[in-house]
Amino acid sequence: MLTKIDNTIKYGKQHGGFGIQILYPGLIRPELHDTGLSTIGRIDHARINPGTLIPMHPHRDDEILTYLRSGRVKHLDSEGHTGTISNQNLMLMNAGASFYHEERVLEEGGVLEGLQIFIRPETTGLPSRVQFYNLPEIYSENTWRTIAGKGDDYPLQIRSNTWLMDMRLEKGEEIILPEAPAENCTFLLYVFDGKININDTTLATGESALIENESPTFRAAETSDILLFVIQTYAVHFDGGMYSGNLHG
C-alpha cells in the first residue's frame, strides 16, 4: 500500500535568516497519537542564509543527521568536535544524555538547503558522540546509496533499527525499492528536489509517501534527489527525546 503524506501536516517556521518546513510523519496515523513514525521523530527541511549563526543549544536523546545539498556549515559542540558540513561531508550527532552544539552558515557556501533528521534512539541516556562521513561522490546516480543506519553496510551508525539511503534519479530513469535490511519494515520516501511518479501517484519537491507491503516502480518525471527511510515497524525506541520525541506525550 502506498499512502501520500498530506503536506498540510508540514509546519513552517521563519526566524531571522532561516526558514524551516517540519514534517511530523506520525501525523499520517492520528489513531496512534504519536507525531513520529516509529523511530523517525521529525524531518526539518531548512533554507538558511549565509552568515546565519545558530547559537549553542542543547539536545538530549536525539540521533540527528545533517544532510545538505547546498551551503557549508561550521560545526562546534560540547564534546570538542569541530568540522565543516557540506553536500559531500555529512554529520550524525548521537546526542545522548547531554549535548550542546552551534552551527554557523559560511558565507562562501551560499544559501544552505538541507535536511536535519531527528531519529529516536533505542533507549535514553546513551553516551554522546559525533560522526562525520565524506561521500566519495556528491550524488549517487540511479543507484541506492547507504548513508546511515545500523550495520556494517552503513557508514554513519544510528542507535536504533533505522536506515537511510539516497539517490539522484535522472529524468526518465526507473528504480524499485531496495531489499529491506530487516523484517517488518516500512519505507518512507522523501523527495528533496524534483518530481517522481509512483504508479498513479506523483510526488514533487518536499513531498513524501509511506510504502507498506508493496514494491512499486519509481520513475523520474524530472531529475530528482530522493531519500529513502527504512523503518522497522515495531522497533524498540525512546520517544521522549528533546526534538525527536512525541509531542502528544
N, C-alpha and C positions, 0 to 999 in steps of 0.2 A: 504494500500500500504506500502511495506517495501522497503526502499532505503538504501543500504550500503553506508556509507560515505567514499569516496576515501581517503586513507591515505596520498595521495600526498598533501592534504591540511593541513597536520600537519607540523609545523615548529620546527626545532631543534635548541637549543641553548646550548652551552657548555661554562662555565665560572668558572675558578678556580676549586673548589671542587664539583661543581654540574652540572648536565645536565637536560634539560627540553625539553619535546616534547609538543608543544602547539597546541591544536585543536581549530580552529575558526569554530564553527558548521554552521554559516550562509553562509559560502562559498559553501555549497551544493546547495544554491539557489542564484546564481550570479545575477539574474534579480532583486533581492531585494536590492542590493548594501549595504549590512549590513554584517559585519564579525560575528556578533552574530545572534542567532536564538531566536527571541522574547526576553525573559528575560535572556537567557543564553549567557553571553558575550564571555567567553572562558573557556577552561579546560586545566590546566597545569598538565602533568604527570611528576613528578620530582623524580630524584635519586640523593641523596646528601651524600657526605662522612661525617662521624662523625668528630666533631671538627670544621666544617664549620660555620662561623658567617655570617649571612645576616644582615648587619648593619641597624640601624634605617633609615626608609624611609617612605614617605607619601603614603596615599591612600585618594581618595575622591570619594564619590558616588558609592561605590562598596559594595556588600554583599559578603564576602569572606569566604568560607567554607574550612577548612583544614582537609583533610580526609587521615589518614595514615594507611598503612598496615604493615609497619615495621619502626623501628627507634623511637627515642624520641627527642623532641624539647623543649627547654626552651623559653617561650614567655615573652616579656616585651613590654608595649605600653604606649602611651602618656596619657591614661586615668588612669594609675596607676595599671593596671591589670598585674599580673604575674601568670604563670601556666606552667605545663608540658603537652604537647600534645603527644599522643601515639596512638597505634591502638585500644585502649579502651577509650581514652579520646579525644573527638573531640572538635574543636573550630570553632565558627562562629563569624567573625568580621563584624559588621554592621558599615562600615566606611562611615559616612555621610559627613558633611561639611568639617571636618578636622580631620585627624587621622594619627598617626605615630606608627610604631612598629618595633621590631627587633626579630630575631629568631636565636638561636644557637642550632645546632645539637649535642646532647650529645654523648660523647664517649661510654658510657656504653650501648647505644641503638643500636650500629652498624649502618650499612648503612640505610639511610632513603629512603623509597619509598612510595609515596602517591600522592594524587591529591590536587591541590589548584584550587578551582572552583570559578569563578568570575560571580556573578549573578547581574542583574540590578535591582535597587530599583524602586518603583513606581514613585518617584519624587526626585529632587535634594535637597540637604541641610538638610537632616534629621539628628537628633541627633546621635552621635556616641555611640556605646556600644559594649561589648564583651560578648559572651555566651560560656560556656563550658558544655559539656554533657558527663557523664561517661556511656558507654554502659554496660548493665548488662552482656552481653557476647561479646567476640571479634567478633564472626561470628554468623549470623542468617542462620541456615542450612535449605535449601529448603523452606524457607518462606520469603516473602517480609517483610522488616522491615522499619518502618518510621524513617527517620533521621532528615530532615529539611524541613520546608515548612510553610504555613500559616494555622493556625487552631490548636485546642487543641490536635489533634492526633499526632502532630509533636513536638518533644522535643526542637529542635532549630528553632527559628522563623525567617523566611525570609520576608522582607518587599516588596513583590510582589507576584503575583499569580504563584508561582514556588514551586515544591515539589520534594523531593529526597528520594529514597528508596534504600536499598541494600540487597544482599543475597549471600550466598555461596551455589551454586547448585552442589550437588555431582554427580560424574560420573554416567551417565545412568538415572538420575532423570529428570523429566519434570515439567514445570511450565507454566502458562499463565499469561497475564498481569493482574494486579490488577484493581479494579474499579477506574476510574478516579475521583479525588476529586472535579472536576468542569466540566462545559460544554465546548465544543470546545477545547479539549486537544489533544496534540501530545505527543508521547513518544519518548525519546532518550535513547537508551540502550548503555552502555559503558562496555566493557569487560576489567576489570582491570588486570585479570590474568586468563588464561585457554583457553577453546575453546567451543563455543556454536553453535549448529545447529538450525537455524530458518527456517523451511520449506526447501527450496533448497539453503539457504544462510548459510555460515559458518563465524563466527566472532571469531578471535583469540585475544591474548593479545594486548591491545592498540587500538583495532578496535571498531567501533560503527556503529549504524544504526538508521535511523529515521522511526518510525512506525506511520502510519496515517490510520484511518478508517479500522483497521484490528485488529484481536486478534489472533495472531499466537501462536503456541506452541514452547517453548524453550526447547531444550534437550541438556544436558551437555555431550559433547564428552570426556571432561576431567573435573575433579573437578574445578569449576570456580568461581571466585569472580566477581560479576557484580553489576553495579549501574544503576538505572533507574531514569531518569529525566522526570517529567511530566510538560509540558509547556502549559499554556493556550495561544492558537494561537494569539489572539488579546488582550493579557493582556496589561494594561497600564504600561509603563515603561520609564525610563530615560536612553537614550543611549549615554550620554556624560561622563560616569564615567572614572576615570583615567586609569583603566585596563579593565573594563567591557564594555567600550564604543565602538562605531562603528568607526573603523579605516578609513572608507571611508569618514567620516564627515570632 
